[in-house]
Amino acid sequence: MSMSTHDTGPDHYQQFPSNRIIVIHPGSLYVRIGRASDLLPVQQLHCIARKRKPGGKIYRDPFVPPSVPKTKELIEELEECRLQISHTLQSCMQSNGARRYATPPQQIAAFNRRSLAECVNDGEPWPQVQCDIIVGDLVLDVDPELPYNVHFPYRRGDFNIHSEVGGSISSVLNDLYTIWSSIIEYKLGIPLIELIKYRCVLLIPDIYSRSHLKALMSLLLKDLGFGHCFLVQESVGATFGAGIGSACVVDIGDQKTAISCVEDGISHKTTRLRMDYGAGDVCQALSWMFHKSAFPYKDWNENIPRDVMLMRNMYEDFCHINLDVCGPQEKSFLVDHPGNVINKYTLQVGDECIISPLSMFYTDLLKITGPKATKIQAPQASDPEDPFDAEFLRETGRKRETADQTANENQQFEAVNEAQPATNPDEDIVVDTLEAGPGDVVSLAPGQVLALDAAILQSIDRCQTEELKRKMYSSILIVGGGVKAHGLSLWLQNRLALQIPYTYKTEQLEIVSSPKDIDPASTVWKGAAVMSCLESAIELWINQSEWNKFGLKVLRERAPFIW
């Protein structure tokens, strides 16, 4: 076998040891980092607390999407939606054929008003905090009274960029560097100086911004100093993690739900949708309903991180879509805040535990955290570093000059049809026009957010061939940390079965959740770990010198997705 001269030596042909590949999956609430050889990644809150300078500005990102002020109109909308779901549930049957019945919230509230705290332990004082910077789960141990700013570098599945302190892209990258490097150093036990001998796989959103990808590649190869790395889209990771070749991937996270049709390791660009809701918004709907029924822990406050984590745990432990559970159920929970006694509360719950996860199908209930959008991928304005980007191809593909548009005009972006061979600039490129703001992510009719079932139908409908649509209806994969509600898959399956276009009714509609032994929150991480060890991954790695020399061009040529 003849070796070509430009290859990076024999290691190009050998399998790289999986215990020296680090897989990073960043999310809005958690980050998962581990070696490709690990069974499961280290999971930490994806946040950082930085000590404020004397007289410095206060900034604290919330631990849950914040609820918006409860105007009379909003309360009416929420109430109407809650009743709509409640009526739908009452028209359902239990598995024994009996009709479902709901317990009135007033009756549950009467019980909860009488429920008093029971002290079970003395509790611990707040830990002494000496450091200027605290990362991950330890941020929960910082007394909210202390002068620390709290930052979550991702929000709604993408960079958390805002106009307050710490909201610039360089601040976000600086926070990512600090969080990731400390997990690698202290949780995985790898000194940063050794990273040149390691490789990294980073999971990125399906709908991405190229400028963010460029910044992330530099973060991995220049700042953290990995020897090689490559990027993988989350939906592609999901199919590898679940061990299926093609699927319509539904990834329900904490603050976003992303849908994409993946075929043989490629996410079809036109099918990608991202909705601005996830488990965090569902938690806020649950909290609102609990408080309507006289939640016995009176001091609960969405601005206290430990209170938020308590509500999140209740969502995971109590919520389900099991129609056989009827009438009031008694649950208990502990409130354990440092500096206070540990209290036990008994709570009566009714259909709130079913209604809150169903808010992903009846999205008016999610207005509790403000208006939402559905986003799609759009091409980006030209990048001077990448002469073969879509903008260049489009310009050379047009047989006429376009007048220079002023930058501040509301730009019209045209989505390039991916099937068009990019090598022939003489043919007109097929375009469809989208209204867009700057960057490569555009909103479909802002304020109009798609329900989970409607979004899946729309994503599959955007597939370009009938055959691909059939394939997708027969394989819908649900992953992500927001899928904890037992029974969600069955409800979704029943909703879709009623709405599938007649031509595809013959298909066996199948909803696959993660393999039994994998937490659905780790499926995507696991898939990237599997991918990094495949023989075909050898061609994907980009090393430091290539990145320094060629930048985005090498990413476009090597990326395992259509740039």
N, C-alpha and C positions, 0 to 999 in steps of 0.2 A: 504494500500500500504506500503510495508516494505521499509525502507530507508537503503541503504547500508552505512556502516560506513565511507568509504573513501570520500563520497560526501561532498562538502563544505557547508553543512548546508542547511536550507530550501530554501535559495535564488537560489539554483540549480534548483528548480522546479517552481519558480515564474518568471513571466516576469519582466525583468529589465526595469526601466523607460527609454523611448527612449530619453528624454531630458538629460540623463546622459551618453549617448553613443556618442562619437565624431568620426566622419568619416573623414579620411585624404586621399586625392587623390593627390599625387605629380606628376607633369609633368615637361617637359623640359623648358616650358615658364611660366606656371601658377601652383599654388598649390590651391586646393579647400579644405576648412576645414569647417565643420559645425556640429551641433548636428543632430542626426538621426531624431529628430522631426522637424527640419527646412525644409521649403519648398525648399530653395536653399542654397548652401554653400557660405561662404565668399570666394571670388576669389582674389588672390593677385599675382603679379609677383613673381616667385619662385627664388628670388635673394637677395643678401645681399651685402652691401657696407661696407668695413672696412677701417678705417683710416690707412694710411700707416705710419709706423715708420719712423722717419727722416733717409733718406738714404736707406730706404727699397726698395726691388724690386717692380717694377710696374707690375701689372697683372690685366687685365680687360677682363672678358668674354664678347663676343659680344651678342647683343640682337637679332641676327638673324644668321643663319649659314653663315659664311663669304664667299664671292665670291672668287674664285681662280684667279690668274693672267690671263689676257686675252691674251693668245698666239694666233698667227695667226691660228693655227690648231683648237684651242677651238672656236674661233669666227666663223670659217668655219662650224664646227659641229653644233653650236647653230643656225646659219643662215639656214643651211640645214634642221634642225629639224623644225624650225619655218615655213619654206616654205612648208614642208611636211604637217604640221597641217593646214596651210592656204589653201593648195590645197584640202585637205579632206573637209574642211568647204565649199569651193566653189562648191564641187560636191553635197552638201546637198541642200535639198529644204526647203523653208519656209512653214509654215502650210497652206498658201493660194495657194501653188503650184508653186510660183515664185522661180526662182533660187536665191541662195545667191550671193552677190557680196561683194568684200572687197575693202576698200579705201586704196590706196597705202600709206605706211608710210611717203613718201616724202610730200604728200599733207597735211597730218596731221601735219608733222613737220613744214611746212610753216606757218600754223595757230599758232602753239605753240611758234614759234620764235617771233611772233608779240605780244604774250600775256605777259602783264606786271603786276607786283605786284600792288595791290591796298591796301593801308594802311587803316585798319578799326578801329584800336584801338591802344592805347599807349602801352599796355602790362604791365606786372609786372616785378619787379626785381627778381633775383634768391632768393629763401627763404634763410634765415640765417641758416646755419647748425652747430649745436654745438656738436652733438653726435659723438662718435667714431664708432658706428655701426648703420647702417640704413637698414631697412628691407622692402621687398615688393614694392608696387607701389611708395613709397616715394623715392626710389632710382632714379626715373626719375627727382626728384626735386634737385638732387645734381649736381651742376655745373661741367661739365666734366673736367674743369681746376683744380678742387680741388684735393688734394692728397688722393684719395680713390681707393682701389682695389675693383673690382666688381666680384662676384662669383655666378654662377648658379650651384647648386649642382647636377642637372640632365642634361644630354646631350644625345640626340638621344634616349630618353626613358630609360636611365639607369644612374648609378652613373657617374659623370663627373670626372674621374680619369686621371690625367696628371702629367707630370714631373716638372711643374712650381710651383711657390709658391701657397699654398692652394689646391694642387691637390692630396694629399694623402687621403686614405680612412678615416683616423681619422679627417682630415680637413673637408671632405665632411659631415661626421656625426655631427661634431661640428656645421657646418653651418645649417644643417637640424634642429638640436636641437634649435638653436637660432631663425630661421625663424618660425618654427612651434610653439614654446613656446610663442613667442611674439604675434602671431595671436590669439592663444588660450587665452592669458591673456588680450590683448588690444582690439581685435575685438569681441571675444565671451564673454569677461568679466569674465573669470574663473581664479581665483588665482591658480598658479601652485601647491601650497601646498594642494589644494583640489583634485588634479587629482587621488589620491588613491581611491576616491569615484566614479571615472568615469571609463568607459570602452572605448576602442578604437578599431576601425576597420581600417586597413591600406590596401589600394589597391596597389598591386604589379604587375609588368609586367608579361605577360603570359610566356615569355621566361626569366627566372630569374637565378641569380647566388645564390646558397645556402649560400655562405659565406656572401653575402649581406643581405639575409633574416635573418641570424643569428644576424648580426650587427643591423638590424632594430628592431628586437624583443627586443634586449637589450636596444636600444635607447628608446623604448616605455615603457618597464616595469621597467628598472633600472634608466635611466637618467631622463626621463619625469615623471616616477613614476605612470603610470596608474595602477589601480587595476587589470584589466584583458585586454587581447586583442586577436584578431585573424587577420589573413591575408586572403585577397580575391584577386584572379586574376582578372585583368581588364575586360577580355572578359566575365567572369561569372557575374561580376557586371553589365555589359551592358545588358545581357539577363534579369536579374531581374529588371533593370531600365526601360526596354522597355515592361516588362510584358509578355515575350514569353519564353517558356520552352527550345526550342532548336533553334540554328541558327548558320550560318557561320557569325561570328562577324568581321566586318571590322572597325578598330578603327584608324581614321586619326588624328594624333596629330600634333604638331608643327614641330617636327623633326623626327618623325617615323610614319610608318603605320604598324599596327600589325593586323594579321589575324589569327583566330583560330576557329575551329568548336567545338561548345559547345552543349552538350546533357544533359539535366536534371541536370544542375549545375556542370558538369565536362567538362573541356577543354581537348580535345584529344591531347595528347602530340605530336604525329607525324604530326598533322595538323598545328602546330604553325609556323608562319613565321613572321619575322620582317624586314621591309625594311627601310633603312636609309634616308627616305625622308618624308616631311610633308609640312604643310602650310608655314613654314619659307622658304623652298627652292623654293616653288611656288612664294612667294613674291619677291625673288631675281630674278626669271625669269621675273616677271612683271616689276620690276624696270629696268632691262636691256632693255626691249622692250620700256618702257616709255622714257628712255634716248636716244634710237635710234631715237625717234620721237621728239627730242628737248624738254624734260621735262622743263616747264617754271621756276620751282624753282631750280635755278642753283647751289645753295650751298648744295643741298641734299648730305648727306654723311652717308654711312652705319656704320660708327664708332660713330655716334652721336645717343644715344639711342632714343631721341625724334623724330629724322628723321625716324628711323626704325619703331617706333610705328605709325607714320604718314602713311608710306607705308603699314603697316599691316592693318590699318583702310581702306585704299583705296582698298586693296585686298578684304576685307570683304564687303565694300559698293558698289564697282563697278563691281566685277567679277561675272560671271554667265556662264551657258551654255544654252543660249536661242537663237536658230537659227533664230528667227524672228527679232532679233535686228541686223540691217545691217547699214553699213555706219557710218560716224563720229557722235559721241555723245559728247555734251558739258557737262563737269562736273566742279564743283568748289571745292576748298579745302582751309582750313585755315592753315597757319603756325604760331603756337603760341609757341615761345620759350621764357622762362624768360630772362630778360635783353635785350629784343628786341621788336620792334613794332609787332603787329599782322597783318600779310599780308594775303590778299585773292588772290588766283590765279584761272584763268580759264584755263582749259585744254581740248584739244580735244582728244578723245580716239577712237580707231577703234577695230579691232578684238583681240588686246592684251588681252582684258578683258575675252575673251573666250579661247584664246590660252593658257594663263598661267594655268588655272585649268586643261586643257587637257594635261599639261606636265606630270601628273600622269599616263597617258596612253602612252605618247611618251617621255620616260624618258631621252633621250639624252639632252633635254632642261634643265634638272636638273643638268647636268654636270657643270653648272655655279658655283655650290658650291662644286665641286670636285667629285672624284670617290665615288661610294656608294657600299654598300654590302647588301645582303639578309641574315638574320641569322635564324638558327633553334636551337632548344633545344638539348643539348647533355648531357650525364651523366657526372658526375664530378669525379675527383680523390677522393679517399677515405677520409672520415673525421673521425679522431680518436674518436670524440665524439659520432658518430652514427654508432654502429657496424652493424646495419642492412641496411646500405645504399646500393645503387645499386652495388657499387664496391665489397663489401663483398659478396653479393648474387652471383655476377658473378664469383668471385674467387672460392666460394664453389661449384658453379654449374659446374665448369670445372673439368674433371676427370684427368687432368694432371697439373703438375706444370709448370708455365711459368717462363722462365729465367728472372732474375731481369733486367729491362731495365734502363739505366741511365736516370736520370731526364731531362737532357738537350736534349735527343733525341726527335725528333718530334713524340709526342705520338699519338698512334692510339686509338681512343675511340670507344667503341662498344655500340650502343644504345640498351638498353634492351627492348625486346618486352613486353609491359605493360600487355598483356593478360596472361603472364606466372604467375602461382601462386608462390608467393615468398616463400611459406612455405615448398616447396619440393626441397631441394638443390641437390637431387640426379639426377634430370633430367638435361640434357644440356639446357641451356637457349638460346633461339633463339636470334641471334645477327645480326645486319648489321653494317658494319664498316664505320666510318666517319673519315675523316681527321680533326684533331682539334688542336687548341692551348690550353693553360691552361684554366681551368674554365669550365663552363657548357654551353657556348654559342658558336656555331660554324658558320662560314660563308659558304654559298653555293657559290662555284666559285666566289671568291672576284672580285669586279669590274663589275660583272654581276648583275644588279639590275632588279628585276621583275617589269613589269608594273602592275597597279592595277588589271586589268582584268585577266592577266596571273597568278598573285599570288593567286587570289580567286580560279581559276580553279585548280591550283596546290594543294592548301590547301584541297579543297573538294576531289580531287583525292587521297589524302593521307588517307582519311577515310578508316576504315578497312572493312566495309560491304557495299554492294550495297544499302541496305535499308537506311543506314545512309547518303550515298551520295544523295539519292533521297530527303531525309528530308532536307538536307542542300541547295540543289538547290531551294527548295520551300520556303526558309526562309533565306535571306541574310540581315543582320542588319548592317546599317551604322551609326556609332557614332563618336564623337570626335570633338574637336574645329577646325579641319581643313576642315570641311564639309560645310563651309558657302556658297559655290558657288551654287546658285539655278540652278537646272536642272542636277546636277551631277548624281543623282540616275537614271534618265531616260536614260542618255547617257550610263551609266554602264549597265543598263538592256539591251539596244539594242546591246551593244558590246558582252555581255555574251550570249544572245540569239543566236547569229551567231556562237558561238564557243562550246556550250554545246554538249557533246558526244550524239550521236543519241539515245542511249538507254534511256536517261533521258529527251528527248524532250517532252515527254507526261506530264512531271511535269509543274505545273503552276509556272514559274520562278517569284519569288516575292522579290522585294527589299523593305525592311522596313526601313524608317529612324525613328528617335526618335519620340515618341508621340508629337503631335502638341504643347502641352503646355510646353514641356521641351526643353531647349537649348541643342542641341546634345552634347555640351561640358560637360554637367552635368549629362548625362544619367548614366554613370558609377558610379559616386558619389552617385546618387539617388538609384541605385540598391544595393549598399553596405549598405546604410541606411535601405532599405527595408529588406535585408537579416538579419541585426543585430537584427531586432525586431521579427523575426519568432521564433516560439516555437522550431524549430529544431536547432536554433543557440545555444541553451543552452549547447549542448555538445561540441561546438567549442571553447568556451572561455578558455584561458590559463592564470593562475594567476601568480603573482610575485614569490610565493614560489615554484610553480611547475617549472617555468623557471629556477630559481636559482638551483633547485635540479636536474632536468633532462635535461635541455638544449634542444638541437636539437631533442632528442628522442621524447619528448612530442610534438614537432612541427610536426614531421613525423606522429605520431599517430593521432593527432587531425586535422591536416590541411585539409581544405575542397577541396584539390586537391591532385592528386596522386604524391607523393614525388618521 
